[in-house]
């Protein structure tokens, strides 16, 4: 999901046939649900222009930008671990995504918006929110439409 937040428009992977396999490889079954989630998220990310990317947490990767002030439309954002926050525009709408960069541990997310926002998840559910407190699964993503 970090790739989406940075603006990736396509993913390429092969998991069904291995070089020495006549059946699906070990990564085929785990990749199927991730691919399904990517298809749901594509409606927000495909064709989008990423305008900003920030990192939170104790260690900020070299060459990246720490989240030091709130993005436009956000009153407060606190993560309980390393996260990637991305703002992007698509079809006249502005979105904010938050990705839990830890692939082993859950991360808490507390976010409050200046106005109402629409929260989308990778399963296609949406809800109108002014704030949310949630625990994100390892490597998970949440997307908000803020304009």
Secondary structure, 3 states (H helix, E strand, C coil): CHHHHCCCCCCCCCCCCCCCCCCCCCCHHHHHHHHHHHHHHHHHHCCCEEEEEEEECCCCCCCCCECCCCCCCEEEEEECCCEEEEEEEECCEEEEEEEECCCCCCEEEEEEEEEEEEEECCCCCEEEEEEEEEEECCCCEEEEECC
